[in-house]
Amino acid sequence: MRFDKLDLNLLVALDALIGEQSVTGASKRLFLSQPAVTSALNRLRDYFGDELLVLEGRQMHSGE
C-alpha cells in the first residue's frame, strides 16, 4: 500500500529499526535479510530527506 508515494510497509521496518536499534536485530525481528532492511532504511531516508537513524558503535541512534 502506498501513501503519497511512500510504501507503508517501510513503516513496519522503521518500527523494527527503532525498537531494535540495529539492522541485525530488525532483520531477525522481521525475518528479512540484513541487506533488505538496509535497503528499506535507505528508502526511508530518501523519502524523508533525513538520516533517521545513524550508526554509533554497534547501536543506531536518531540522527539529531
Backbone hydrogen bonds, N-H to C=O, Kabsch-Sander energy under -0.5 kcal/mol:
donor,donor_aa,acceptor,acceptor_aa,energy
3,F,6,L,-2.3
6,L,3,F,-1.8
7,D,5,K,-0.6
8,L,1,M,-2.6
8,L,6,L,-0.7
10,L,7,D,-2.2
11,L,8,L,-1.2
12,V,8,L,-0.6
12,V,9,N,-0.7
13,A,9,N,-1.2
14,L,10,L,-2.5
15,D,11,L,-2.3
16,A,12,V,-2.0
17,L,13,A,-2.7
18,I,14,L,-2.6
19,G,15,D,-2.5
20,E,16,A,-2.8
21,Q,17,L,-2.3
26,A,22,S,-2.3
27,S,23,V,-2.7
28,K,24,T,-2.0
29,R,25,G,-2.3
30,L,26,A,-2.3
31,F,27,S,-0.9
32,L,27,S,-2.3
37,V,33,S,-1.8
38,T,34,Q,-2.7
39,S,35,P,-2.4
40,A,36,A,-2.0
41,L,37,V,-2.5
42,N,38,T,-2.4
43,R,39,S,-2.3
44,L,40,A,-2.2
45,R,41,L,-2.6
46,D,42,N,-2.3
47,Y,43,R,-2.3
48,F,44,L,-2.7
49,G,45,R,-1.7
50,D,45,R,-1.1
53,L,51,E,-2.9
54,V,61,H,-3.2
56,E,59,Q,-3.5
58,R,56,E,-0.6
59,Q,56,E,-1.7
60,M,21,Q,-2.1
61,H,54,V,-2.5
63,G,52,L,-1.4
64,E,62,S,-1.5
